[in-house]
Amino acid sequence: MEWQGWFCLALTVVALSLLTLTRMAPHFVMMAVMTILSAMGILSGDEALAGFSNSGLITVAAMFVVAAGIHGSGGVDLMVNRALGHPKSVRSALCRIFAPVVVLSGFLNNTPVVATMIPAIHAWSRKIKIPPSKLMIPLSYTAILGGTLTLIGTSTNLVVNGQYQELTRNAGFSLFSITAVGIPVALAGMAFIWMFLPKWLPDRSDKQAFGNLREFTLEVTVDPNGTLVGKTVQSANLRNLERVYLVEIERHNTIVTAVSSEEVLHGGDRLVFAGDTQAISDLLRIHGIVASADNGEVSTLNKDRAERCLVEAVVSPHCTALGKNIRSAKFRDRYGAVVLAVARNGERVKGNLGNIYLEAGDTLLLEARPAFVTRQRYNKDFLLINDLDAETPRHDRAWLSWVILVGVVAAAGFGWISMLNAALIGASLMVITGCCSISQAEKSLDLTVIITIAASFALGMALQKTGVAAFLAHNMIHLSGGTPWLLLVLTYVVVSLLTETITNNAAAVLMLPIVLEATEKAGLNNEPFVFAIMMAASASFATPLGYQTNLMVYGPGGYRFSDFLKVGIPMNIFIGVVTLAVLIIGWPLVKTL
């Protein structure tokens, strides 16, 4: 290799290290890599930006909008409500979950599917008296398995297909090309979940992090004859208290939520604070504050009020407040909501609420105005918004959204039009028919994912252009001793390990040019190797950070990191063995003339 090749190899190692060992966002890292490759002249401008015009990437974006139409019209709820019944055991409950989740995930991005299912299954689990911790990880794993059934089931499949078309100049794969692999793997995976996970998953039915509001909120009253009457919250020194935070004011049977610093205090106002409940003595030392008369009353936050709602939200890896403490992030000003409590690893984080640093996967209990739920439901700062006030979803366009989705699948599946055109037409119809608004369609586009994928194409192309792919492919062949099935196993294992440490799309895009070089040099059929990449990139079960849906169920299920390791590592190994067995038995590894 010339210096360009060694430079690309070093750049790849640096990028993987940053993605694995730091909190730097994947899209930022990959954009930086793309910029360096273009600035160094290793790639031309057209080559560096080719990923942004890739048909697979545009199809992914269109399918985000199709999924938003199904989600926004209540189409997912329609299927869920018809599928869930009154099972008597954990295993029978799992059987009820399997069918709708697998079907939905086979044709939709699984993030909105799981986002819709989480609150539904939470409520359902309480009704059937089964702990949510027994159902949430199976929900995520089933969605991952469902995504392997078709080419549009996960963005990774579409991206790999698009890159495969560019690198080989072949037609690519059809909608159901991977189904022959996906069905046996999904069936085996669901059997594994049904058999082992009810025993292995913890029972945390009695451990609700936000179960008792009195554990982390306290209430005091403004003395009608005290010195605080007529003062603003700021001038009364109630804004920057160390151990507690002013959440809301109850005044004459009305509620003032997300209290402004300029709010004027009235005599008899009931002030609700969140944080360290031991700080009640500090509050009562403030001249003009008196203890609230309890009289056996229900706590203010437990009363239904039209002016506010309680919301649970899971912090996303893309949240702008990530790595900051709640106070310095100015959470109330940024989101129009107040943090009442934070749960991590299934337990509430105690202590000074304002000093808690937010991490991906944290579950927040928020108090907000009702408009917050509508405004933030599609915001990428939170992977899940669960409105605890249980609004009734609208189903007036649910059937229409399903008709559009079936039309998209049929048009692409029968080859009437290309997958790209089918997805674009489907996305347009979702907006035109009102299944989702233009605003919802815009917010459904996960720009961080799209940018990461597009920028990753540049590094993949550089690896091929500079000879790094050929160099690594030669070493893979040497390591496998020229044995086709061993090379297939090596491909799957490497992609699987990369997926657990960096994004699944980036792992697949980086490995595809290397694997195509290896199969070409060894005279092997590249199809089973491409399918191995697709399957390995999706089969991420071992950690909550490896796949978005795992992170989404992390908080609501009350899990610890070790819970995922306990069930996910065996699941990873089992799915890997089944996938490789299906590919080795079902496909010729050596090219036939």
DALIN-V114031 format. One record per run of one state. SS is the DSSP state (h for helix, s for strand, l for the rest). FROM is the first residue (numbers start at 0). TO is the last residue. Records with the same first field share a line. If there is no record, write none. Layout:
SS: FROM-TO  FROM-TO
This chain:
l: 0-1  21-24  39-43  48-48  53-53  72-73  83-88  107-108  128-130  134-134  147-153  168-177  200-211  215-215  222-230  232-242  251-252  257-262  264-268  275-275  284-287  291-298  302-307  315-323  325-329  335-335  344-345  348-351  355-355  357-361  368-369  376-380  387-396  413-417  432-436  444-445  465-466  479-482  501-502  522-522  524-524  538-546  556-559  586-588  590-592
h: 2-20  25-38  44-47  49-52  54-71  74-82  89-106  109-127  131-133  135-146  154-167  178-199  212-214  276-283  299-301  330-334  352-354  370-375  397-412  418-431  437-443  446-464  467-478  483-500  503-521  525-537  547-555  560-585
s: 216-221  231-231  243-250  253-256  263-263  269-274  288-290  308-314  324-324  336-343  346-347  356-356  362-367  381-386  523-523  589-589
